[in-house]
């Protein structure tokens, strides 16, 4: 007999997803972009396996966590299920180098590499594990907030050129977070300059040939500002609250 609570959860997540995809499409259209060029990365740090199953059954394959310890049991348990096929786990939080091996064993993409030292550590551990090149994003602190992790914009060129020398790493682009806004009216003024700055930095990297191929990914935008991010060129948006509220 079907579980009524699971059915209700699935219905709620499905409705949220339809709404979010419609808003993504509208923002893409406004910017003259193809909505299919934007990947929704679902941040699952506050939910359990039932929500993850619902999302994956609805076609969301990119899942994200920001801390290894709480994520590990969920990822390991979900990996045993048939529905896990095709799911890609993204590490989006600050990563300590002593956790690099464990993270690489569970996460497909490392979306918040914030130092050359961490980049080199990931390459070393990936080589030991015999992994294919690890998809990574460079985290950039565009806003300059002291409490945020990330490379300073002026440090990105050195980081990218170092990544070019590490065959164990597949650098795909850049990632950032905008300042938190207390009121909806503040979002535009706080988020747009940060997202625009990241887009311009990516363009600079590509024009300067910092990497051995074009960097295509811009991971930026969360539940409160993803439409602005899409308008400014985001290819990946990271949403949690908007999917599960």
C-alpha positions in Angstrom: 0.0 0.0 0.0 1.5 3.4 -1.0 2.7 5.6 1.8 0.4 8.7 1.9 3.1 10.9 3.4 5.6 10.0 0.7 3.0 10.8 -1.9 2.3 14.2 -0.4 6.0 14.9 -0.2 6.5 14.0 -3.8 3.6 16.2 -4.8 4.9 19.2 -2.9 8.4 18.8 -4.3 7.1 18.4 -7.8 5.0 21.6 -7.5 8.0 23.5 -6.2 10.2 22.2 -9.0 7.6 23.2 -11.6 7.5 26.7 -10.2 11.3 27.1 -10.0 11.8 25.8 -13.5 9.2 28.3 -14.8 11.0 31.1 -13.1 14.3 30.0 -14.5 12.9 29.8 -18.0 11.4 33.3 -17.6 14.7 34.8 -16.5 16.6 33.0 -19.3 14.1 34.3 -21.9 14.5 37.8 -20.5 18.3 37.5 -21.0 17.9 35.9 -24.4 19.2 32.6 -23.2 18.2 28.9 -23.6 16.8 27.6 -20.3 18.3 24.2 -21.2 21.8 25.7 -20.7 21.2 26.2 -17.0 21.6 23.3 -14.5 19.6 23.1 -11.3 21.8 21.8 -8.5 19.6 20.7 -5.6 21.1 21.5 -2.1 20.0 18.6 0.1 21.8 19.5 3.3 18.5 20.0 5.3 16.6 17.0 4.0 16.7 13.2 4.0 16.5 10.3 1.6 12.7 10.7 0.9 13.2 14.2 -0.5 16.3 13.1 -2.5 14.3 10.2 -4.0 11.5 12.5 -4.9 13.9 14.9 -6.6 15.7 12.3 -8.6 12.4 10.7 -9.7 11.5 14.1 -11.1 14.6 14.3 -13.2 16.9 16.3 -10.9 20.3 14.5 -11.1 22.6 17.1 -9.6 22.6 17.0 -5.8 24.8 19.0 -3.4 26.0 19.0 0.2 28.3 21.4 2.0 29.7 19.2 4.8 31.1 15.7 4.5 30.1 14.3 8.0 26.3 14.8 7.7 26.4 14.0 3.9 28.3 10.8 4.1 25.5 8.5 5.5 22.9 9.9 3.0 25.2 9.5 0.0 26.3 6.0 1.0 22.7 4.9 1.7 21.3 6.4 -1.5 24.1 4.8 -3.5 22.7 1.4 -2.7 19.3 2.3 -4.4 18.6 1.7 -8.1 17.3 5.3 -8.5 20.8 6.6 -7.6 22.0 5.8 -11.2 23.0 9.0 -12.9 23.0 11.1 -9.8 25.9 13.5 -9.5 26.9 14.7 -6.0 28.5 18.2 -5.7 30.6 19.3 -2.8 29.7 23.0 -2.4 31.1 23.8 1.0 34.6 24.7 2.3 36.7 21.6 2.2 39.6 20.9 4.5 42.5 19.1 2.8 42.4 16.2 5.3 38.9 15.3 4.0 39.9 15.4 0.4 40.2 11.6 0.0 36.8 10.9 1.6 35.1 13.6 -0.4 36.6 12.3 -3.7 35.3 8.9 -2.9 31.7 10.1 -2.7 31.4 13.4 -4.7 31.6 13.6 -8.4 32.2 17.4 -8.6 34.0 19.7 -6.2 32.4 23.1 -6.7 34.2 25.2 -4.1 37.9 24.9 -4.5 39.2 28.0 -2.8 43.0 27.7 -2.8 45.9 26.4 -4.9 46.9 24.2 -1.9 43.5 22.5 -1.9 43.6 22.2 -5.7 47.0 20.4 -5.5 45.8 18.2 -2.6 42.7 17.1 -4.7 44.9 16.3 -7.6 47.3 14.2 -5.5 44.4 12.2 -3.9 42.6 11.7 -7.2 45.8 10.3 -8.7 46.2 7.9 -5.7 42.6 6.8 -6.1 43.0 6.3 -9.9 40.1 8.6 -10.7 39.4 10.3 -14.0 39.9 14.0 -14.1 37.8 15.6 -11.3 35.4 18.3 -12.4 36.1 21.4 -10.2 35.0 25.0 -9.9 37.1 27.8 -8.5 35.3 29.6 -5.6 35.8 33.3 -5.9 35.0 35.8 -3.1 33.8 38.5 -5.5 32.1 40.5 -2.8 35.2 40.7 -0.6 33.4 39.7 2.6 35.8 38.8 5.3 33.6 35.9 6.6 33.4 34.2 3.2 35.9 31.6 1.7 37.1 32.0 -1.8 39.9 33.3 -3.9 40.3 37.0 -4.3 39.6 38.0 -7.9 43.3 39.0 -8.3 44.3 35.4 -7.3 42.2 33.6 -9.9 44.7 33.8 -12.8 47.4 32.0 -10.8 44.9 29.4 -9.6 43.6 28.7 -13.1 47.1 28.5 -14.7 48.1 26.1 -11.9 45.0 23.9 -12.6 46.1 23.7 -16.3 49.2 21.8 -15.1 47.3 19.2 -13.1 45.9 16.5 -15.4 43.9 15.0 -12.4 41.8 18.2 -12.4 39.2 19.3 -14.9 38.5 22.9 -14.1 35.1 23.8 -15.6 34.6 27.4 -14.4 33.9 29.7 -11.4 31.6 29.8 -8.4 30.5 32.6 -6.1 28.0 33.6 -3.4 26.4 37.0 -3.2 26.0 38.8 0.2 23.0 37.8 2.2 20.1 40.2 1.9 17.8 40.8 4.9 15.1 42.2 2.8 13.9 41.4 -0.8 14.5 45.0 -1.8 18.2 44.6 -1.1 18.7 41.6 -3.3 19.1 43.3 -6.6 21.7 45.8 -5.4 23.7 43.2 -3.5 23.6 40.2 -5.9 23.8 41.6 -9.4 27.2 43.3 -9.1 28.7 40.1 -7.7 27.2 37.9 -10.4 28.2 40.4 -13.1 31.8 40.5 -11.6 32.1 36.7 -11.8 30.9 36.6 -15.4 33.4 39.3 -16.4 36.2 37.4 -14.6 35.3 34.2 -16.5 35.4 36.2 -19.8 38.8 37.6 -18.8 40.1 34.1 -18.1 38.9 32.8 -21.4 40.2 35.9 -23.4 43.6 35.6 -21.7 43.9 31.9 -22.3 44.5 31.1 -18.7 43.3 27.5 -19.1 43.9 25.1 -21.9 40.2 25.1 -23.0 37.3 27.5 -22.5 35.8 27.7 -19.0 32.1 27.4 -19.4 30.5 27.1 -16.0 29.3 30.0 -13.8 27.8 28.6 -10.6 25.9 31.4 -8.8 22.5 32.2 -7.5 20.4 30.6 -4.7 16.8 30.6 -3.8 16.5 34.3 -3.1 18.5 35.5 -6.1 18.7 32.8 -8.8 16.7 34.8 -11.4 19.2 37.6 -11.2 22.0 35.1 -11.5 20.4 33.6 -14.7 20.1 37.0 -16.2 23.8 37.6 -15.5 24.9 34.3 -17.1 24.7 31.6 -14.5 25.0 28.1 -16.0 24.4 26.5 -12.6 22.1 27.6 -9.8 22.1 26.1 -6.3 18.7 25.8 -4.7 17.6 24.2 -1.4 14.8 26.1 0.4 12.8 26.8 -2.7 12.6 23.1 -3.5 11.6 21.8 -0.1 9.6 24.6 1.6 
